[in-house]
Amino acid sequence: MRKFILPLMFWITAVPGCGPTAVPSRPAATKAAPEPDLAFDELLGLMRSRLDVMHDVARWKWTAKSPVEDPKREAVLLDDVADRGKALGLEPADTRAFFRAQIEAAKVVQRADLHRWEAEHRGPDGEAPDLAKVLRPRIDGLNRDLLAALSRTLPRLQGDEAARKRLQSRADELLAGEGIDAEARTEAIRPLVSAPTTTKGNG
């Protein structure tokens, strides 16, 4: 009887599925990337669009020999957006700070173009669109969209340093392009990332 024990045991361990099986190792869990904040991306995209228009503004000013600074126009713009922002729950001081920053960033882009053309001893290529009839209406439309986006973004930044850092990081990616260098980007986002806002918001 004993002589049959070893062959029988060998046959059992040789049958597929009867012996011990290796447990497949599970891949290490990876940390999911944070979801992009659509409110931040929308605002930064509009800010970039506004700065992109400044190349045409610079072309017009080169041809018209007009200065980059326009204090009267800037004052009218700031009064207008501050007044319209109230209906969206924006504090006038916040609105003025944001749009003043956009104006300063726009000057950075314009001056860079003008200085480059001066250094190259040539003017810009092509004819610039008319400032009053084409460019200002385009900028005014972007300002309206910026006001709406700002009303959705500022409440998320209020008292939230982590949110301001996220916006800063997204700005490095999205608020970039021709003529939008670190100086222009820093000017544009300064009121959004530097200090807590006072906006009460509407949700």
GUNULO-198305 format. One record per atom (N, C-alpha, C, O): residue in three letters; x, y, z. Coordinates in steps of 0.1 Angstrom, whole numbers, plus 2048, in hexadecimal, padded with zeros to 3 digits. Each point is the difference from the previous one (the first is absolute). Layout:
ALAXYZ
...
This chain:
MET8087F4800
MET7F880C800
MET80980C800
MET7FC80A7FA
ARG80F7F680D
ARG80980C801
ARG8068047F3
ARG80280B7FE
LYS8007EB7F9
LYS8078037F4
LYS7F78097F6
LYS8068067F7
PHE7ED7FB80C
PHE7F88087F7
PHE7FF80E805
PHE7FA8097F9
ILE80B7FA813
ILE7FD80E806
ILE80880A7F8
ILE7FA80B7FD
LEU8137F4800
LEU80880A7FA
LEU7FB8037F2
LEU7FF80B7FC
PRO7FE7EB7FB
PRO7FB8037F3
PRO7F3808800
PRO7FE8097F8
LEU7F97F3812
LEU7F4807801
LEU80280F804
LEU7F98087FA
MET8107FA80F
MET80280E804
MET8068087F4
MET7FD80B7FF
PHE80C7EF7FA
PHE8068077F4
PHE7F68037F6
PHE80080B7FA
TRP7F67EC804
TRP7F58027F6
TRP7F780C804
TRP7FC8087F8
ILE8027F9815
ILE7F780B805
ILE80780E7FE
ILE7F98097FC
THR8147F8808
THR80680C7FF
THR8038047F1
THR80380C7FD
ALA7FD7EA7FA
ALA8038037F2
ALA7F38057F9
ALA8028057F5
VAL7F27F8810
VAL7F48047F9
VAL7FF810801
VAL80180580A
PRO7FD8017EA
PRO7FF80F800
PRO7F4804809
PRO7F67FB800
GLY80D810807
GLY7F6806809
GLY7FF7FA80E
GLY7FA805809
CYS80D7F07F9
CYS8007F980D
CYS80B805809
CYS7FF7FF80C
GLY80C8067EF
GLY80B805808
GLY7FE80F804
GLY7F68067FB
PRO8137FF80C
PRO7FF80E804
PRO8028097F4
PRO8097FE7F8
THR7EF80D807
THR8018097F5
THR80580E805
THR7FD80480B
ALA80B8027EC
ALA80580D804
ALA7F580B7FF
ALA7F98007F6
VAL806809813
VAL7F680A800
VAL80680C7F8
VAL80B805804
PRO7EF8007F1
PRO80580B7F8
PRO80280C809
PRO7F6804807
SER8158037F8
SER80280C807
SER7F880C7FB
SER7FE8017F3
ARG7FC807815
ARG7F880B7FC
ARG80980C7FD
ARG809803808
PRO7F48057EE
PRO80980B7FD
PRO7FE80A80C
PRO7F5802805
ALA8168057FD
ALA7FF80A80B
ALA7F780B7FD
ALA7FF8057F4
ALA7F97FF815
ALA7F680B7FE
ALA80780D7FD
ALA80A804807
THR7F18037EF
THR80680D7FD
THR7F780B804
THR7F47FE7FF
LYS81280D805
LYS7F880B805
LYS7FA8077F4
LYS8078057F7
ALA7EC7FD809
ALA7F98067F4
ALA80480F800
ALA80180780A
ALA8017FE7E9
ALA80380E7FF
ALA7F4808803
ALA7F47FC7FE
PRO80E810808
PRO7F5808804
PRO7F88057F4
PRO8058037F6
GLU7EE7FD80C
GLU7F78057F5
GLU80380E7FD
GLU80180880A
PRO7FF7FC7EA
PRO80280E7FD
PRO7F4808804
PRO7F57FC7FF
ASP80E810806
ASP7F5809805
ASP7FB8087F4
ASP8078097FB
LEU7ED7F4800
LEU7FB8067F4
LEU7FE80F802
LEU8028087F6
ALA7FB7FD816
ALA7FE80E802
ALA80D8077FE
ALA80180B7FA
PHE80A7F080B
PHE80D8067FF
PHE8058007F1
PHE80580A7FB
ASP7F87EA7FE
ASP8057FF7F2
ASP7F880A7F7
ASP8068067F7
GLU7ED7FC80C
GLU7F88097F8
GLU80580E802
GLU8028077F6
LEU8017FD816
LEU80580E803
LEU80D8027F9
LEU80280A7FA
LEU8077ED808
LEU80E8017FA
LEU7FF8007F1
LEU8088077FA
GLY7F07F1800
GLY7FE8007F2
GLY7FC80E7FA
GLY8048047F6
LEU7F2802811
LEU7FB80D7FC
LEU80B80B802
LEU8028097F8
MET8067F5813
MET80B80A802
MET80A7FF7F5
MET80580A7FB
ARG7FE7EA801
ARG8097FE7F4
ARG7FA8067F4
ARG8088067F8
SER7EC7F7805
SER7F98067F4
SER80180F800
SER8038067F5
ARG7FC800816
ARG80180F801
ARG80E8057FD
ARG8028097F9
LEU8087EF80C
LEU80E8047FE
LEU8037FE7F1
LEU8098077FA
ASP7F27EE800
ASP8027FE7F2
ASP7FC80B7F7
ASP8078037F6
VAL7EE80480E
VAL7FB80B7F8
VAL80A80C800
VAL8008087F7
MET8087F9814
MET80980B802
MET80B8017F5
MET80680A7FE
HIS7FD7EB7FB
HIS8098017F4
HIS7FA8097F5
HIS8078087FA
ASP7EC7F6804
ASP7FA8097F6
ASP7FF80E805
ASP80180A7F8
VAL7FD7F8815
VAL80080E806
VAL80D8067FE
VAL80180C7FC
ALA80A7ED806
ALA80D8057FF
ALA8038047F1
ALA80680A7FD
ARG7F57ED7FA
ARG8028037F2
ARG7F980D7FC
ARG8058097F9
TRP7EE7F980C
TRP7F980D7FE
TRP80880C805
TRP80180A7FA
LYS8037F4813
LYS80780B806
LYS80D8047F9
LYS80580B800
TRP8027EB7FB
TRP80C8027F8
TRP7FD8097F4
TRP80780A7FD
THR7EF7F27FC
THR7FC8087F4
THR7FB80E803
THR8048097F9
ALA7F47F8812
ALA7FB80D804
ALA809808808
ALA7FD80C803
LYS80F7EE800
LYS80A807809
LYS7F980480D
LYS80280B805
SER7F67EC800
SER7F880380D
SER8087FA80B
SER8057F57FF
PRO7FB81180D
PRO8077FB80C
PRO7F87F4805
PRO7F47FE7FE
VAL8147F9809
VAL7FA7F5807
VAL7F680480B
VAL7F67FA801
GLU80F810806
GLU7F780580C
GLU7F48077FA
GLU8018087F7
ASP7F47F6810
ASP7F38077FC
ASP7F880180D
ASP7F67F9802
PRO80F810807
PRO7F980180E
PRO7F18037FF
PRO7F97FA809
LYS80380E7EE
LYS7F1803800
LYS7F87F47FC
LYS7F67FD806
ARG80F7FC7F0
ARG7F97F37FC
ARG8007F680B
ARG7F67F9803
GLU816806804
GLU8017F680B
GLU7F680480B
GLU7FA7F7806
ALA8058167FE
ALA7F780480A
ALA7F17FC7FD
ALA7F97FC808
VAL8038077EB
VAL7F37FD7FC
VAL7FD7F1800
VAL7F67FC805
LEU8147FC7F7
LEU7FE7F1800
LEU7FF7FB80F
LEU7F77F8802
LEU81180D807
LEU7FF7FC80E
LEU7F3803806
LEU7FA7F9808
ASP8018137F5
ASP7F3805806
ASP7F57F77FA
ASP7F77FC807
ASP80A8017EC
ASP7F57F87FA
ASP8007F1805
ASP7F57FC804
VAL8167FE7FD
VAL8007F2805
VAL7FD7FF80F
VAL7F97F7804
ALA80B813804
ALA7FD80080E
ALA7F1801802
ALA7FA7FA809
ASP7FF80F7EF
ASP7F2801801
ASP7F87F47FB
ASP7F77FC807
ARG80E7FE7EE
ARG7F97F47FB
ARG8027F4809
ARG7F87F7800
GLY813809806
GLY8047F4809
GLY7F77FF80C
GLY7FE7F5805
LYS7FC8167FF
LYS7F780080C
LYS7F47F67FE
LYS7FC7F9809
ALA7FF8077EB
ALA7F47F87FD
ALA8047F1801
ALA7F77F7801
LEU8168067FE
LEU8057F2801
LEU8057FC80E
LEU8067F5801
GLY7F8814808
GLY8057FE80E
GLY80E803802
GLY8067FC80A
LEU80180B7ED
LEU80E804802
LEU80180D807
LEU7F980A7FD
GLU8107F780C
GLU80480C807
GLU8078097F6
GLU80A7FB7F9
PRO7F3812806
PRO8078097F7
PRO80F800802
PRO8078017F6
ALA7FE7FE816
ALA80E800802
ALA8077F47FA
ALA80B8017FA
ASP7EE7F3807
ASP8067F47FA
ASP8008017F1
ASP8097FD7F9
THR7EC808801
THR7FF8017F2
THR80A80A7FA
THR8077FD7F6
ARG7FB80E811
ARG80A80A7FC
ARG80E7FA800
ARG8088027F7
ALA7FB7F7814
ALA80D7FA801
ALA8037F67F5
ALA80B8007FA
PHE7EB7F8803
PHE8027F67F6
PHE8028067F2
PHE8097FD7F9
PHE7EE80D804
PHE8018067F2
PHE80C8097FF
PHE8068027F5
ARG7FE804816
ARG80C8087FF
ARG80C7F77FD
ARG80A8047F9
ALA7F67F080D
ALA80B7F77FD
ALA8007FB7F1
ALA80A7FF7FA
GLN7EA800801
GLN7FF7FC7F2
GLN80580B7F7
GLN8077FE7F6
ILE7F780F80E
ILE80580B7F8
ILE80F801801
ILE8068027F5
GLU8007FC817
GLU80E800801
GLU8077F57F8
GLU80A8017FA
ALA7EF7F3806
ALA8067F57F9
ALA7FF8027F1
ALA8097FD7F8
ALA7EC80A803
ALA7FF8047F2
ALA80B8097FC
ALA8057FF7F5
LYS7FE80A814
LYS80B80A7FD
LYS80E7F97FE
LYS8088037F7
VAL7FA7F2811
VAL80C7F87FF
VAL8017FA7F2
VAL80A8017F9
VAL7EB7FA802
VAL7FF7F97F3
VAL80280B7F5
VAL8087FE7F7
GLN7F280D80A
GLN80180B7F6
GLN80E8057FF
GLN8068027F5
ARG800801817
ARG80D806800
ARG80A7F67FA
ARG80A8047F9
ALA7F57EF80A
ALA8097F67FA
ALA8008007F1
ALA80A8007FA
ASP7EA801800
ASP7FE8017F2
ASP80780D7FA
ASP8087FF7F7
LEU7F580C80F
LEU80580D7FB
LEU80F800801
LEU8078057F7
HIS7FF7F6814
HIS80E801802
HIS8077F67F6
HIS80A8037FB
ARG7EF7F2802
ARG8067F77F6
ARG8008067F2
ARG80A7FF7F9
TRP7EB807804
TRP8008067F2
TRP80A80C7FF
TRP8068027F6
GLU7FB805815
GLU80A80B800
GLU80E7FA7FE
GLU8088067F8
ALA7FB7F080F
ALA80E7FA800
ALA8027FA7F2
ALA80C8007FB
GLU7EA7FB7FE
GLU8027FA7F3
GLU7FF80A7F5
GLU8017FD7F4
HIS7FC810810
HIS7FF80B7F6
HIS7F67FD7F5
HIS8028027F4
ARG7F37F9811
ARG7F47FD7F7
ARG7F4800807
ARG7FF7FE80D
GLY7F68047EC
GLY7F3800807
GLY7FA7F2800
GLY8067F67FA
PRO7EE80880B
PRO7F97F3800
PRO7FC7FC7F2
PRO7FE8097F8
ASP8007EA806
ASP7FB7FB7F4
ASP7F18027FF
ASP7F97FE80A
GLY8028057EA
GLY7F28017FE
GLY7FA80D806
GLY807808808
GLU7ED7FB7F5
GLU7F980B804
GLU7F87FD80D
GLU7F97F6801
ALA808813809
ALA7F97FE80C
ALA7F18037FF
ALA7FC8097F9
PRO7FB7EF80E
PRO7F2803800
PRO7FE80D807
PRO808805808
ASP7ED8027F5
ASP7FD80D806
ASP7FD7FE80F
ASP7F97F7804
LEU80D812803
LEU7FF7FF80F
LEU7F2803805
LEU7FB7F8808
ALA7FF8127F3
ALA7F3804805
ALA7F57F77FB
ALA7F77FC807
LYS80A8007EC
LYS7F57F87FA
LYS8017F1802
LYS7F67F9800
VAL816802801
VAL8027F2800
VAL8067FB80E
VAL7FA7F7806
LEU81180F7FE
LEU8077FB80B
LEU7F980380E
LEU7FF7F7808
ARG7FD8157FA
ARG7F980380C
ARG7F37F8802
ARG7FE7FB80B
PRO7FA8047EB
PRO7F47F7802
PRO8047F2803
PRO7F97F9808
ARG8128027F3
ARG8047F2803
ARG80580080E
ARG7FD7F6807
ILE80A8147FE
ILE80580080E
ILE7F4801809
ILE8007FA80B
ASP7F680F7F2
ASP7F5802808
ASP7F87F3802
ASP7FB7FC80B
GLY8047FC7EA
GLY7F97F3801
GLY8087F6809
GLY7FA7F9808
LEU8138077F7
LEU8087F8809
LEU7FF80580F
LEU8007F8809
ASN7FF8157F9
ASN7FE80580D
ASN7F37FB807
ASN8007FD80B
ARG7F68037ED
ARG7F37FB805
ARG8017F1804
ARG7FB7FC80B
ASP80C7FC7EC
ASP8017F2804
ASP80A7FE80C
ASP7FD7F7808
LEU80D8127F9
LEU8097FF80B
LEU7F880380D
LEU8037FA80B
LEU7F48107F5
LEU7F980380C
LEU7F87F4805
LEU8007FD80C
ALA7F97FC7EB
ALA7F87F5803
ALA8097F5806
ALA7FD7F980A
ALA80E8047EF
ALA80A7F6805
ALA80680380D
ALA8027F8809
LEU8008157F9
LEU80680580D
LEU7F67FE80B
LEU8057FC80B
SER7EF8067F3
SER7F67FE80A
SER7FF7F1805
SER7FC7FD80B
ARG8077FA7EC
ARG8007F2803
ARG80D7FB807
ARG8017F6806
THR80A8127F8
THR80D7FC804
THR80480680E
THR8057F9808
LEU7F88147F9
LEU80580680D
LEU7FB7FA80D
LEU8087FE809
PRO7EB7FE7F7
PRO7FC7F980D
PRO8087F3803
PRO8017FD80C
ARG8047FD7EA
ARG8087F4802
ARG80E803805
ARG8067F7806
LEU7FE8157F8
LEU80E804804
LEU80080680E
LEU80A801806
GLN7EA8037FE
GLN7FF80880D
GLN8057F780C
GLN7FA7F6803
GLY81080F803
GLY8057F980C
GLY8057F27FE
GLY8017F8809
ASP8038057EA
ASP8047F27FD
ASP80E8017F9
ASP8008017F4
GLU80A7FD814
GLU80E8017FA
GLU8027F57F6
GLU8078027F6
ALA7F47F280D
ALA8027F57F7
ALA7FA8027F2
ALA8067FD7F6
ALA7EE80980A
ALA7FA8047F4
ALA80880A7F8
ALA8017FF7F4
ARG80480B813
ARG80880A7F9
ARG80D7FA7FA
ARG8048047F5
LYS8027F2812
LYS80B7F97FB
LYS7FD7F87F3
LYS8077FF7F7
ARG7ED7FA809
ARG7FB7F97F5
ARG7FE8097F4
ARG8047FD7F4
LEU7F780F80E
LEU7FE8097F5
LEU80D8057FB
LEU8028017F4
GLN808801815
GLN80D8047FC
GLN8067F57F6
GLN8068047F6
SER7F97F080E
SER8057F57F9
SER7FA7FF7F2
SER8067FE7F6
ARG7EC804809
ARG7F97FF7F4
ARG80480C7F7
ARG8017FF7F4
ALA80280D812
ALA80480B7F8
ALA80D7FE7F9
ALA8028047F5
ASP8077F5812
ASP80D7FD7FA
ASP7FE7F87F3
ASP8088007F7
GLU7ED7F8808
GLU7FE7F77F5
GLU7F78087F5
GLU8037FF7F4
LEU7F2807811
LEU7F68067F7
LEU80380E7FC
LEU7FC8047F4
LEU809804815
LEU80280E7FD
LEU80E8027FA
LEU809806807
ALA7F87F57ED
ALA80D8017F9
ALA7FE8017F1
ALA7F57FE7FC
GLY8158047FD
GLY7FF8027F2
GLY80880B7FB
GLY808806807
GLU7F67FE7ED
GLU80880B7F9
GLU7FF80D808
GLU7F5805802
GLY816800803
GLY80080C807
GLY7FB80080F
GLY80280A807
ILE7F97EA7FD
ILE7FC7FF80E
ILE80B7F9808
ILE8007F4801
ASP809815803
ASP80B7FA808
ASP7FD80080F
ASP7F5803804
ALA8157FA804
ALA7FE7FF80E
ALA7FC80E806
ALA7F8800809
GLU80D80B7F2
GLU7FC80D805
GLU7F28037FE
GLU7F9804809
ALA8027F97EA
ALA7F28027FD
ALA7F77F7808
ALA7F5805805
ARG80F7EF7FD
ARG7F87F6807
ARG7FF80480F
ARG7F57FF806
THR816805800
THR80180480E
THR7F680C802
THR7F980180A
GLU8088097ED
GLU7F780C801
GLU7F27FC800
GLU7F8805808
ALA8047F27EE
ALA7F27FD7FE
ALA7FA7F880C
ALA7F4803803
ILE8137F4803
ILE7FA7F880B
ILE80380680E
ILE7FC7FA80A
ARG80C8117F7
ARG80480580D
ARG7F480180A
ARG8017FB80B
PRO7F480C7F1
PRO7F580180A
PRO7F97F3803
PRO7F97FF80A
LEU8097F77EE
LEU7F97F3803
LEU8087F7809
LEU7FA7F8807
VAL81380A7FA
VAL8087F7808
VAL80880680B
VAL8057F9809
SER7FB8157F8
SER80880680A
SER7FA80180D
SER8077FE80A
ALA7EC8067F7
ALA7FA80280D
ALA7F17FB7FF
ALA7FB8007F6
PRO8007FD816
PRO7F27FC800
PRO7F780B7FB
PRO80280C802
THR7F37F07F6
THR7F78097FB
THR7F580380A
THR7FE7FA80A
THR7FB8117F3
THR7F5804809
THR7F27FD7FA
THR7F6803806
THR80A7F77EE
THR7F37FE7F9
THR7F77F6808
THR8057F6805
LYS7EF80E7FD
LYS7F67F8807
LYS7FB7F57F6
LYS7FE7F5805
GLY80180E7EF
GLY7FB7F67F6
GLY7F17FD801
GLY7F9805809
ASN8037F37EE
ASN7F27FC800
ASN7FF7F17FF
ASN7F67FB7FA
GLY8137FD80B
GLY7FF7F2800
GLY80D7FA7FD
GLY8017F47FF
